[in-house]
Amino acid sequence: MRSTAGSRLARLAALALAVSALLVAGPPAPTRAADPLVLRVGTSQDLEALNPFNAYQYIGYEIFFLNYDLLVGFGNDLKPIPGFAESWSQSPDGKTWTFKIRPGMKWSDGTPATAEDAAWTFQMIIDAIKDGNSVGYGYLDPDVKNAAMVSATAADPETLVIELARPNDRPLTTTIPILPKHIWGDKTLDQINEFANDAPVVGTGPYQVVEWKTGQYARLARNPNYWGNRGAADEVIFQFFPDSADTMVQAFKAGELDYIRNPSALQFNELKKEPGTATISATSNGWTQLGFNTYQEEIPGGGASTTALRDPAFRDALGYAIDKQALVDKVLQGYGIVGTTQVPPWERRFHTDPADPRTFDIELAKQKLDAAGYVLDGSGNRLDKDGKPINLRLYFPNSSDDYPKLAAFVTDWFSQLGIPVKSQSFDSGALTDILLPPEAGDQYKADYDMFIWGWGGSPDPNALLEIFTTGAIGSTSDSQFSDPDYDAAFVTQNEAPTTADRKGYIDELQRIFYDKAPYHIFYYDNELHAYHTDTFANWQTQPTEDGTPFFVNGSLNYTLLTDAKATPSPTPVVTEAPSASAGGSAAPTAAPTQAPSPSPAPGGQPGDSTGTFLLIGGVAVLIVLVTVGILAWRTRGRRGGPGSGEEE
């Protein structure tokens, strides 16, 4: 058995499969208000874990952003703002960052929160990387690795010092949740990877999970010890609709939900007509793609069905048989743009379109296949270079109504090339297992040909660039792509000191990706969100222009909501900290004070399809562990992409 993140996570999967339901008693849960004002959020994703290192979808990130503080938060202009640290400075040589932790801060269970907690969190990840291991699924490790962190120490309870191997400002943009050492610190790495982190969760974030029922909902209560602004909601309930976005939309129309993420384009158009409803179509930092199994070696009992998928020329030819504009028009109803490279246009600093983009031309696709040695037999079947008919399997998760539509188009177009395609839907966990190669554990076979899914990124493009490196095979890679020139360019751009220095290498990464075609990115689909305006007010977006209120980077916008029915008061304002330059410092102002007191919540609680929850009070809460063998998908990027209902 390889000593990899995958093998450790396989043990976690076995543990999850052995437990269907568990009654637990943990630290005291935050006290519930007698008549709470509840914010109800709907998503087509299902929460995968309460352990933030085992979260890989947008919903997992959204919840751990609420449970925990980041060392430095993200403002709605994506600049640094106070988080676990209230100020920071960089040494003249650029290799030492000093963070001042706010005095008197407490965890939700009342234990003091200090620099020691932050130092333990970062050093634990640094040590794992140094030993060639990953923490959990490995999605968060790149934040530490790419920042070249060497050590994290607490000089005193209010001072965290992070040493770097090279000067950079990446410590200001990590998505690492600062964890309570008194809960996690006595565990080995394997135990951390397998830690369920049962509710009630202990954190310093504005809301804490106090109840979770997989496939149905997670309930978060206000953290009474939160240091920052008090948002209007006493509770936040995330309701999961993993099999039916339509049910989610109907619940929203019925007033059972305040906010929903990524209805279909047709549903979104309908919601535009709903009274008291705001709709947002925002440019996303993600995409939806057709991916290929490019694994270069034979896998006994698994692997791709044809060696043709290893050939960039074969994959390139297939790209000419995909009408991306038709997909934008017919599947997205225009809510997106044609896809090209792995760096979305959202990344305005770095996105570069290919010099010679593929056009939709079935005849040209045929000619390219013939020229590459993939000819037709007498029956019109396309043959690989071993003389075997090419019959491709196409898989996709059941988290989006768009995926089967995309599969139908691909099946039709590829059939015109003499390549039959058989498509099949899986739940996200099962598909994740199917896509994993032996590097993730000897039990995995990468037994697939093609897949439709998506990714969502973070403010820095590394999250989406890194999944195509050789080192990502067995963890975040789903195409198993490996190219030495790509690997070298990734390392060079990551070590470059400035954005300008990185730009040329990131251009090269995009060129290699497009030419070698481990993916054909269908489109950069917009984020489609909708919310009611009668219960909550002061909705803010990230980015401020062309952004969304929720499912972004951090929890800021939850804390800025006000009660729409309360007496108007001044809008909360957050003072954002500028990035600290070498030798300088940034001392952000503390977060704003308390917002208006919440008013009584509307009657009813969402839960099942009728909108009724069984809420379990007191210290003991029901935790149903997710019974899946989900392993690797996320660095800082989130699995599923913007329109998948899944990062998607």
Secondary structure, 3 states (H helix, E strand, C coil): CCCCHHHHHHHHHHHHHHCCCEEEECCCCCCCCCCCCEEEEEECCCCCCCCHHHCCEHHHHHHHHHHCCECEEECCCCCEEECCEEEEEECCCCCEEEEEECCCCECCCCCECCHHHHHHHHHHHHHHHHCCCCCCCCCCHHHHHHCCEEEEEEEECCEEEEEECCCCCHHHCCCCECCCHHHHCCCCHHHHHCCCCCCCCCCCCCEEEEEEECCCEEEEEECCCCCCCCCCCCEEEEEECCCCHHHHHHHHHCCCCCEEECCCHHHHHHHCCCCCEEEEEECCCEEEEEEECCCCCCCCCCCCCCHHHHCHHHHHHHHCCCCHHHHHHHCCCCCEEECCCCCCCCCCCCCCCCCCCCCCCHHHHHHHHHHCCCCECCCCCEECCCCCECCEEEEEECCCCHHHHHHHHHHHHHHCCCCCEEEEEECHHHHHHHHCCHHHCCCCCCCCCEEEEEEECCCCCHHHHHHHCHHHCCCCCCCCCCCHHHHHHHHHHHHCCCHHHHHHHHHHHHHHHHHHCCEEEEEEECEEEEEECCCEECCCCECCCCCECCCCCCCHHHHHCEECCCCCCCCCCCCCCCCCCECCEECCCCCCCCCCCCCCCCCCCCCCCCCCCCCCCCCEEEEECCCCCCCCCCCCCEECCCCCCCCC
